[in-house]
Amino acid sequence: MEFELSVIIPTLNEEKNIGSLIDFIDQENVKTEVIISDADSTDNTRKIAAAKGAEVVNSKKASRGLQLNRGAEIASAPILLFLHADSTLERGSLFALVKTMQNQEKKIGGCFTLEIKSKHPLLKFISWSSNLRAKYLHLIFGDQGIFIKKDYFQRLGRFPEIELMEDWEFSKKMTKAGPLIFLNKKIYTSARRWEEGGVLRTILLMHKIKLLYKLGYSPQKLKKIYRDAR
């Protein structure tokens, strides 16, 4: 089978989410291969994914960028989609992705429309502002579902294998390489990281990390700040 789309999902102890996500992908009207890049899960993530027919590869816990690159190494489709394990998609999203990319040959990649699964007004604002940022500034984060043509992914040198901000850095490369697509189809992401740490506290922490990164703090230091704050 010639695949139209490779979906690469980095995982670490995602047994609660991975089965339903793979089931959704399988029900889309797209020839898709699912690649799980697992960072030594201690639960049943790998077992569940393999039973669902996904390709499971080993990667290290060092960085998400390394996980994404490891999955991309074995991808065979002309379009790559990097998807978080706690994300879900609007029905028809993968079909829209593939057809849009096939019909708009000059576009090199893009993302979906983000919606955080929460009624909290601050998280509604985060969804809205994230979509504005992606649409007009072309700065995409991983929870928005980054997709790109495989040849461009390789040409751009893959994700930087750093502890944090690999999506920020890669999306800047994408913006310079060619025009991007902001798809109308929604990607829903879990509110768990905000709720577990407190919504306002987590938002301020994330903005602090972005600011410090722009001021030159290393990803290693930022990861420690993030981990200590959590």
Buried (B, 14 or more C-beta within 10 A) or exposed (E): EEBBBBBBBBBBBBBEBBBEBBEBBEEBEBEBBBBBBBBEBEBBBBEBBEEBEBBBBEBEEEBBBBBBBBBBBEBEBBBBBBBBBBBBBBEEBBBBBBBBBEEEEEBBBBBBBBBBBBEBEEBEEBBEEBBEBBBEEBBBBBBBBBBBBBEBBEEBEBBBBBBBBBBBBBBBBBBEBBEBBBBEBBBBBBBEBBEEBEBEEBBEBBEBBBEBBEEEBEBEBBBEBBEEBE
